[in-house]
Amino acid sequence: MTDLVQVSTATALEAHLLEHHPWDSPEVSAVPIVNGSEKCLSWVATNTAPE
């Protein structure tokens, strides 16, 4: 399966969260999806595709 969020997008998202989140140290993590139902993974891929 391809990465659902590109590294550049994840990096920008992390920077935004760290700057704007009210907590001093919010949890920011990334985990790979290594398996899942075909229907669910298809939905995720469709709904996270770049516009």
N, C-alpha and C positions, 0 to 999 in steps of 0.2 A: 504494500500500500504506500502511496506517496505521502509525504508530510502534509498535514492539513493546514498548518500555519507555517509560512516561510520564516526562516531565521530573522530576516530583516524586520518582518512584521512583529515577531515575538519580541525582538529587542526594542522596537519602538513602543510596543504595548507596555513592556516592563518599565521603560523610562517614564511613560505617562503615569502609570500607576504609582510609581515611587514618588513622583512629583506632586500628585494630586490627592493621594489617599490620606485620610486624616490620621492614620496610625503612623508612628515613627518608623516601624519596620514591618510593613505588610508582607504576608506570605506571597511570593511570586515563584512559581515552579512550572516546569514543563515536563510532561511525561509522554512517551511514545504510546500510541495505540498499536498493540502488536497483534490483536485478534478481536473479532467481534462478529456479530451476525451480518450477513451480506446486506440485508435490507437496511439495517441501522448504519453501517459504514457508508453505504451509498447515500443515505440521507445526509450524513455528516459532510461527506465530500461535496455534495451539491450545495449545501447551505453554508459552507465555509470557503467556497471558490471565490477568487478575486472577481470583482465586478468589472 
